[in-house]
Amino acid sequence: MMAFAGQGGLLIAGPKWGSEGAAADPGFDTQFTVRTYGKGRLAVAKDELTDAFQVAGDAQLLVSHANDLVKVYNAASVGCMLVLGSPDGKRELVHVLAFATGWSSGARTVWVSKKYPGAARLWSIGSAQPMPIEPAPADEYFGTECRIPSGVPSYFALEFEV
């Protein structure tokens, strides 16, 4: 685990871990003491970890969203996303599932980290054929944005091809 952290990873540990590394400011209030270690970081709990939800939230902040493959905007919540890609990198399937009721009522935007210049296809439950979606280059980030129309169910998949 120390080799992982030393090569650039983030190791999250309990309060009895030890004192390796040099103090670092994480940039936000957290239940962890953050230290640099080689090219990576150690996040050592200040006290016993009793709230799994808080640990998950802090872990996401420590890792950051900078390396996300997918982001969903204008959605009340997203339960999970799964990105599957072909070995040659020319095709990608993005599954999006929301658990909140009523989520499908409004339009959403899905951002993916890769640029896909061609058309995308939206697959949803109850549809025999995919719906064509016109992807657009993202303004703020590199990548591609797809606007999902209102009325699409809370589970759908976007298929991209180069």
BELJOPE-V507423 format. One record per residue. N is the residue number from 1. PHI is phi as a letter, one per 20 degrees, with the letter a starting at -180 (none if undefined). NEAR is the number of other ideal C-beta (glycine too) atoms within 12 Angstrom. D_FIRST is the distance of its C-alpha to the first C-alpha in Angstrom with 1 decimal. Layout:
# BELJOPE-V507423
N PHI NEAR D_FIRST
N PHI NEAR D_FIRST
This chain:
# BELJOPE-V507423
1 none 17 0.0
2 f 19 3.8
3 f 13 5.4
4 g 18 5.0
5 f 27 6.4
6 f 20 8.6
7 e 15 10.0
8 p 16 11.2
9 e 20 9.0
10 d 33 9.4
11 d 32 7.2
12 d 32 10.0
13 c 30 10.3
14 f 20 13.5
15 f 18 16.0
16 e 12 15.2
17 f 23 11.7
18 p 18 13.3
19 c 14 14.7
20 f 22 12.6
21 n 25 13.7
22 d 14 17.1
23 g 17 18.8
24 c 20 19.2
25 e 14 21.7
26 f 26 20.4
27 n 11 24.0
28 b 15 24.6
29 f 13 24.9
30 b 26 21.8
31 e 29 20.7
32 d 33 17.6
33 e 29 17.5
34 d 33 15.9
35 c 29 14.7
36 e 22 14.1
37 b 30 11.5
38 m 20 12.4
39 e 14 13.3
40 d 26 11.2
41 b 36 11.3
42 d 33 10.2
43 d 37 12.6
44 d 32 13.4
45 f 27 16.2
46 f 19 19.5
47 c 16 20.8
48 g 11 20.1
49 e 24 19.3
50 d 12 22.5
51 d 13 23.2
52 f 11 21.0
53 f 12 23.2
54 f 18 22.5
55 f 23 18.7
56 f 15 19.1
57 f 17 21.5
58 f 28 19.4
59 f 25 16.4
60 f 20 18.9
61 f 23 20.3
62 f 32 17.1
63 f 22 16.3
64 n 15 20.1
65 e 15 22.6
66 f 13 22.8
67 d 13 21.1
68 f 21 22.9
69 e 26 24.7
70 b 37 27.5
71 c 28 29.2
72 d 36 32.2
73 d 23 34.8
74 m 21 37.8
75 c 29 36.3
76 f 18 36.3
77 a 18 33.0
78 c 27 30.9
79 f 18 29.3
80 a 16 27.2
81 c 28 27.1
82 c 19 26.1
83 d 25 26.3
84 c 19 27.1
85 c 22 28.0
86 f 15 29.8
87 g 8 28.2
88 e 9 30.7
89 m 15 29.9
90 e 15 33.5
91 c 21 33.3
92 b 35 31.3
93 c 26 31.8
94 d 40 30.7
95 e 28 31.1
96 c 38 31.8
97 c 24 32.4
98 d 28 33.6
99 e 16 34.2
100 f 16 36.6
101 f 12 40.2
102 m 15 42.5
103 f 27 39.7
104 f 26 41.6
105 f 19 44.7
106 d 21 43.8
107 f 19 42.8
108 c 33 39.2
109 c 27 37.4
110 d 42 34.4
111 d 36 32.5
112 d 36 30.4
113 f 26 28.4
114 e 30 30.4
115 e 21 34.0
116 c 34 36.3
117 f 16 39.9
118 e 20 41.5
119 f 20 42.4
120 d 34 39.9
121 c 26 40.8
122 d 33 40.2
123 d 26 40.1
124 b 26 40.8
125 f 15 41.8
126 n 13 45.5
127 d 17 46.1
128 f 8 47.3
129 c 10 46.6
130 f 20 44.0
131 e 25 45.1
132 f 17 45.0
133 c 32 43.0
134 e 21 43.5
135 f 32 40.3
136 c 20 40.5
137 f 18 38.5
138 f 23 36.5
139 f 12 38.0
140 e 11 35.2
141 c 21 32.3
142 f 15 32.1
143 p 27 32.4
144 c 34 34.9
145 d 32 36.5
146 c 39 38.4
147 e 25 40.8
148 e 38 40.9
149 f 22 44.5
150 g 14 45.5
151 n 19 45.8
152 f 32 42.9
153 g 25 41.3
154 f 28 38.0
155 d 26 36.4
156 b 37 36.8
157 c 31 35.2
158 d 43 35.7
159 d 32 36.1
160 d 38 35.9
161 b 22 37.1
162 e 19 37.5
